[in-house]
Amino acid sequence: MKRILHVAILCILLSVANPISAQDVVSDLLGRINSLRTSLGLPPYQLNSALSAAARNQAQWMAETGSIDHYRSDGTGPRDRALAAGYPTNWVGENIYMGSDATPNSAWQFWLNSPIHYAGLTSTYYSDIGIGSYAANGRYAFVLVFGNPSGSLPARSSSNSNSNGSNAQSQPTAPPPSFVVGIDERGNIQHQIQPGDTVGYIAILYGYGWDDIPMLLALNGMTEDDLLEIGEIFLIPPADGTYTPTPEPPTATPTPLPPTATFTPTPTMTLPPPSTFVAVEPVSTATPTPAIRVSILPTATLPPQEELPPTPSAAGLPPLLVIVIMVQVGVLVVATVEYLRRR
């Protein structure tokens, strides 16, 4: 009894340890997607072998290279892979998911919570789906490819033969949907914005991914903050996946004058320099006053005065008198000194 119990437990562990098979992944995800669509009143997706081949091809490339991208280094994208797998039109979209511990359930939860991926799950423009998965280098990748077999978007020339037995090969090409109003002169699809449209929804509708939104906004001269107006035209790059930016307008070159034409500048009027003002004394017209004649009388001659005798000076004193004065001065000096000494 114990041995049987051990064997049962071992079988359960082995079944859990083994990765889920590719067929189980397809059945699991297809059931989840169509259950969601049925709950919303939408028709279920039809599993398409060509789209499934394109999905497996992309899942293998992602797991082997570790790249999570809709476009490869050679520029090929979802449309290219769908056409190469034999799908009759390039009106396709793609959901991708990869991780070291990724499972169908984690991929499903991610797509449900991402608006742009949820739009692919619930789109009313697609009718076919392809599901692919691949494990390599410790990574698990899951890919969904949506398609409209009657889409008439501009496409490269390709054969409509379907070597994989797609049930879409015999369906005729239908007119474009009402929201595709034409193609501009550069080959861009003119999408008329419908109620409920978002840039992400439009991107996935025409086979582009989240990383392509900045390119689509730039093509339409918009930013992430701009709102879509119902009825306006939103341009989508050509279906071959290439985007040709609008060239800058050529710089206007002035037309040269003919050789015989001579440009004569209009002469500039030159004003005369301002005249210098010179003050001129006014000339009096009054009759000048006649000069008065003055007669100078002759000076009277005074009688000569009597000459006074010269006053004697110190220099003219007699020598004897000088000596007497000096002696007296000397006596006075001696007397003064003696008087002071005695005191």
C-alpha positions as CSV (number, residue, x, y, z in Angstrom):
1,M,0.0,0.0,0.0
2,K,2.8,2.4,0.9
3,R,4.6,1.5,-2.4
4,I,1.5,2.4,-4.4
5,L,1.2,5.7,-2.5
6,H,4.8,6.5,-3.2
7,V,4.4,5.8,-6.9
8,A,1.3,8.0,-7.1
9,I,3.1,10.9,-5.4
10,L,6.1,10.4,-7.8
11,C,3.8,10.5,-10.8
12,I,2.2,13.7,-9.5
13,L,5.6,15.4,-9.0
14,L,6.8,14.4,-12.4
15,S,3.6,15.7,-14.0
16,V,4.1,19.0,-12.3
17,A,7.8,19.2,-13.0
18,N,7.3,18.6,-16.8
19,P,6.6,21.7,-18.8
20,I,3.1,22.0,-20.3
21,S,3.0,20.7,-23.9
22,A,2.5,23.0,-26.8
23,Q,-0.9,21.5,-27.6
24,D,-2.0,22.1,-24.0
25,V,-0.8,25.7,-24.3
26,V,-2.9,26.3,-27.4
27,S,-6.0,24.7,-25.9
28,D,-5.6,26.6,-22.7
29,L,-5.1,30.0,-24.2
30,L,-7.7,29.5,-26.9
31,G,-10.3,28.5,-24.3
32,R,-9.5,31.5,-22.2
33,I,-9.7,33.9,-25.1
34,N,-13.0,32.6,-26.6
35,S,-14.6,32.5,-23.2
36,L,-13.7,36.2,-22.7
37,R,-15.1,37.0,-26.1
38,T,-18.3,35.1,-25.5
39,S,-18.9,36.9,-22.3
40,L,-18.7,40.2,-24.2
41,G,-21.0,39.0,-26.9
42,L,-18.2,38.7,-29.5
43,P,-17.8,35.8,-31.9
44,P,-15.0,33.3,-31.0
45,Y,-11.7,33.3,-32.8
46,Q,-11.0,30.6,-35.3
47,L,-7.6,28.9,-34.9
48,N,-5.6,29.3,-38.1
49,S,-2.6,27.1,-38.9
50,A,-0.7,29.8,-40.8
51,L,-1.0,32.3,-38.0
52,S,0.0,29.6,-35.5
53,A,3.1,28.9,-37.5
54,A,4.0,32.6,-37.5
55,A,3.3,32.7,-33.7
56,R,5.6,29.7,-33.0
57,N,8.3,31.2,-35.2
58,Q,8.3,34.4,-33.2
59,A,8.1,32.6,-29.9
60,Q,11.2,30.5,-30.8
61,W,13.2,33.6,-31.9
62,M,12.3,35.4,-28.6
63,A,13.3,32.4,-26.4
64,E,16.5,31.8,-28.2
65,T,17.7,35.4,-28.4
66,G,16.2,36.8,-25.2
67,S,14.5,39.7,-27.1
68,I,11.0,40.8,-26.3
69,D,10.1,42.7,-29.4
70,H,7.7,42.6,-32.4
71,Y,10.4,43.5,-34.8
72,R,13.7,41.7,-35.5
73,S,17.0,43.2,-36.4
74,D,16.4,42.7,-40.1
75,G,13.2,44.8,-39.9
76,T,10.7,42.1,-40.3
77,G,7.5,42.3,-38.2
78,P,4.2,40.5,-37.6
79,R,2.9,41.2,-41.1
80,D,6.1,39.7,-42.7
81,R,5.9,36.6,-40.7
82,A,2.2,36.1,-41.4
83,L,2.7,36.5,-45.1
84,A,5.7,34.2,-45.1
85,A,3.6,31.5,-43.3
86,G,1.0,31.7,-46.0
87,Y,-1.7,34.0,-44.5
88,P,-3.5,35.7,-47.4
89,T,-3.5,39.3,-46.0
90,N,-1.2,41.4,-43.9
91,W,-4.0,42.7,-41.7
92,V,-2.6,41.1,-38.5
93,G,-1.8,42.0,-34.9
94,E,0.4,40.3,-32.3
95,N,0.6,39.8,-28.5
96,I,3.9,38.6,-27.0
97,Y,5.1,37.6,-23.5
98,M,8.3,36.0,-22.2
99,G,10.0,35.3,-18.8
100,S,12.2,32.8,-17.0
101,D,9.2,31.6,-15.0
102,A,6.5,32.5,-17.5
103,T,3.4,30.3,-17.8
104,P,0.2,30.5,-19.9
105,N,-1.6,31.9,-16.8
106,S,1.0,34.7,-16.2
107,A,0.9,35.6,-19.9
108,W,-2.9,35.7,-19.8
109,Q,-2.9,37.9,-16.8
110,F,-0.5,40.3,-18.4
111,W,-2.5,40.6,-21.6
112,L,-5.7,41.1,-19.6
113,N,-4.2,44.0,-17.7
114,S,-2.5,45.7,-20.7
115,P,-5.0,47.9,-22.7
116,I,-3.2,47.4,-26.0
117,H,-3.0,43.6,-25.6
118,Y,-6.6,43.4,-24.3
119,A,-7.7,45.2,-27.4
120,G,-6.3,42.4,-29.5
121,L,-8.1,39.8,-27.4
122,T,-11.5,41.6,-27.8
123,S,-11.1,43.1,-31.3
124,T,-14.1,43.1,-33.6
125,Y,-11.8,43.5,-36.7
126,Y,-10.1,40.1,-36.4
127,S,-11.6,36.7,-36.8
128,D,-8.6,34.3,-36.9
129,I,-5.9,33.6,-34.3
130,G,-2.6,31.7,-34.1
131,I,-1.1,30.6,-30.8
132,G,2.6,29.6,-30.3
133,S,5.0,28.9,-27.4
134,Y,8.6,27.9,-27.1
135,A,11.1,27.2,-24.3
136,A,14.9,27.8,-24.6
137,N,17.8,28.9,-22.5
138,G,15.6,29.0,-19.4
139,R,13.1,31.3,-21.0
140,Y,9.5,30.6,-21.9
141,A,7.8,32.7,-24.7
142,F,4.1,32.9,-25.6
143,V,2.8,34.6,-28.8
144,L,-0.7,35.3,-30.2
145,V,-1.2,36.5,-33.8
146,F,-4.6,37.9,-34.8
147,G,-5.7,38.1,-38.4
148,N,-8.5,39.2,-40.8
149,P,-8.4,37.0,-43.9
150,S,-10.5,39.5,-45.9
151,G,-8.6,42.6,-45.0
152,S,-7.6,44.8,-47.9
153,L,-5.0,47.0,-46.5
154,P,-2.1,47.7,-48.9
155,A,0.1,44.6,-49.1
156,R,3.2,43.5,-50.9
157,S,2.7,41.1,-53.7
158,S,2.6,37.6,-52.4
159,S,1.0,34.2,-53.3
160,N,-2.3,33.4,-51.8
161,S,-1.6,29.7,-51.8
162,N,-1.6,28.2,-48.3
163,S,0.7,25.2,-48.0
164,N,-0.5,24.7,-44.4
165,G,-4.1,24.1,-45.4
166,S,-5.5,27.4,-44.0
167,N,-9.2,27.6,-44.3
168,A,-8.8,31.2,-45.3
169,Q,-7.2,30.7,-48.7
170,S,-10.5,30.5,-50.7
171,Q,-12.1,33.5,-49.1
172,P,-12.3,36.5,-51.5
173,T,-10.8,39.9,-50.7
174,A,-13.5,42.2,-49.4
175,P,-13.7,45.9,-49.7
176,P,-11.8,47.9,-47.0
177,P,-13.7,48.6,-43.8
178,S,-15.6,51.8,-43.4
179,F,-12.9,53.4,-41.1
180,V,-10.2,53.1,-43.8
181,V,-11.0,56.1,-46.0
182,G,-8.1,56.0,-48.4
183,I,-4.3,56.1,-48.9
184,D,-2.4,59.4,-48.9
185,E,0.3,60.3,-51.5
186,R,3.0,58.7,-49.4
187,G,1.2,55.4,-49.1
188,N,0.0,55.9,-45.5
189,I,-3.3,54.4,-44.6
190,Q,-5.9,57.0,-43.7
191,H,-7.8,55.7,-40.6
192,Q,-10.9,57.6,-39.6
193,I,-11.1,57.7,-35.8
194,Q,-14.1,55.9,-34.4
195,P,-15.8,56.2,-31.0
196,G,-13.7,54.4,-28.4
197,D,-10.5,54.4,-30.5
198,T,-7.2,54.9,-28.8
199,V,-3.7,55.1,-30.3
200,G,-2.9,51.7,-28.7
201,Y,-6.0,50.2,-30.2
202,I,-5.3,51.6,-33.6
203,A,-1.7,50.4,-33.4
204,I,-2.6,46.8,-32.7
205,L,-5.4,46.9,-35.3
206,Y,-2.8,47.5,-38.0
207,G,-0.2,45.1,-36.7
208,Y,1.9,47.5,-34.7
209,G,3.0,47.2,-31.0
210,W,3.4,49.4,-28.0
211,D,6.9,50.4,-29.0
212,D,5.5,51.8,-32.3
213,I,3.2,54.3,-30.7
214,P,5.8,57.2,-30.5
215,M,6.4,56.7,-34.2
216,L,2.7,56.8,-35.0
217,L,2.2,59.9,-32.9
218,A,5.2,61.6,-34.6
219,L,3.8,60.7,-38.1
220,N,0.5,62.5,-37.1
221,G,2.2,65.4,-35.4
222,M,0.8,64.5,-32.0
223,T,2.0,63.9,-28.5
224,E,0.9,61.5,-25.8
225,D,-1.2,64.3,-24.2
226,D,-3.2,64.9,-27.4
227,L,-6.8,63.5,-27.6
228,L,-8.2,61.7,-30.6
229,E,-11.1,63.5,-32.2
230,I,-13.8,61.3,-33.6
231,G,-14.0,61.6,-37.4
232,E,-10.4,62.9,-37.8
233,I,-7.9,61.1,-40.0
234,F,-5.1,59.2,-38.3
235,L,-2.2,58.1,-40.6
236,I,-0.8,54.6,-40.4
237,P,2.5,53.8,-42.2
238,P,2.5,51.5,-45.3
239,A,1.7,47.9,-44.7
240,D,5.3,46.8,-45.6
241,G,6.3,48.0,-42.1
242,T,8.5,50.8,-43.3
243,Y,8.1,54.3,-42.2
244,T,9.3,57.1,-44.4
245,P,9.4,60.4,-42.5
246,T,8.1,63.4,-44.2
247,P,11.1,65.3,-45.7
248,E,11.8,68.8,-44.6
249,P,10.4,71.4,-47.0
250,P,13.1,72.7,-49.4
251,T,14.7,76.0,-48.5
252,A,13.3,78.8,-50.7
253,T,16.0,80.1,-53.0
254,P,15.6,83.7,-54.2
255,T,15.1,84.0,-58.0
256,P,18.1,85.8,-59.5
257,L,17.4,88.9,-61.7
258,P,17.9,88.4,-65.4
259,P,21.3,89.4,-66.6
260,T,20.1,92.5,-68.5
261,A,18.3,93.9,-65.5
262,T,20.2,96.5,-63.7
263,F,19.2,97.4,-60.2
264,T,19.3,101.2,-59.8
265,P,19.0,102.3,-56.2
266,T,16.6,105.1,-55.5
267,P,18.7,108.3,-54.9
268,T,18.6,109.6,-51.4
269,M,17.6,113.2,-51.0
270,T,20.5,115.1,-49.3
271,L,19.5,118.1,-47.3
272,P,21.9,121.1,-47.4
273,P,23.9,121.5,-44.2
274,P,22.4,123.9,-41.7
275,S,23.7,127.4,-42.3
276,T,25.9,128.9,-39.6
277,F,24.3,131.9,-37.9
278,V,26.6,134.9,-37.5
279,A,25.4,137.7,-35.3
280,V,25.7,141.0,-37.1
281,E,25.6,144.2,-35.1
282,P,22.8,146.3,-36.2
283,V,23.7,149.4,-38.1
284,S,22.2,152.4,-36.4
285,T,20.5,154.7,-38.8
286,A,20.4,157.5,-36.1
287,T,22.4,160.7,-36.9
288,P,25.7,160.5,-34.9
289,T,26.2,163.0,-32.2
290,P,28.8,165.6,-33.3
291,A,32.1,165.5,-31.4
292,I,32.7,168.2,-28.8
293,R,35.8,170.2,-29.3
294,V,37.8,170.9,-26.0
295,S,40.3,173.7,-25.9
296,I,43.3,173.0,-23.6
297,L,44.5,176.1,-21.8
298,P,48.2,176.6,-21.4
299,T,49.7,175.7,-17.9
300,A,50.6,178.6,-15.7
301,T,54.3,178.9,-14.8
302,L,54.9,179.0,-11.0
303,P,57.7,181.1,-9.5
304,P,60.8,179.2,-8.4
305,Q,60.8,178.2,-4.7
306,E,63.6,179.0,-2.3
307,E,66.0,176.1,-1.6
308,L,66.2,175.0,2.1
309,P,69.6,174.2,3.7
310,P,70.1,170.4,4.0
311,T,69.5,168.7,7.4
312,P,72.6,167.3,8.8
313,S,72.6,163.4,9.1
314,A,74.4,161.1,11.5
315,A,76.9,160.4,8.9
316,G,77.8,164.1,8.7
317,L,78.6,164.5,12.5
318,P,82.0,165.7,13.5
319,P,84.4,163.0,14.7
320,L,85.0,164.6,18.1
321,L,81.3,164.6,18.8
322,V,81.0,161.0,17.9
323,I,83.9,160.1,20.3
324,V,82.2,162.0,23.1
325,I,79.0,160.2,22.7
326,M,80.7,156.8,22.6
327,V,82.6,157.6,25.8
328,Q,79.4,158.6,27.6
329,V,77.7,155.4,26.4
330,G,80.6,153.4,27.7
331,V,80.5,155.1,31.1
332,L,76.8,154.3,31.4
333,V,77.4,150.7,30.6
334,V,80.2,150.4,33.2
335,A,78.1,152.1,35.8
336,T,75.2,149.8,35.1
337,V,77.2,146.7,35.4
338,E,78.8,147.8,38.7
339,Y,75.5,148.6,40.1
340,L,74.1,145.2,39.2
341,R,77.2,143.5,40.7
342,R,76.9,145.2,44.0
343,R,73.3,144.3,44.4
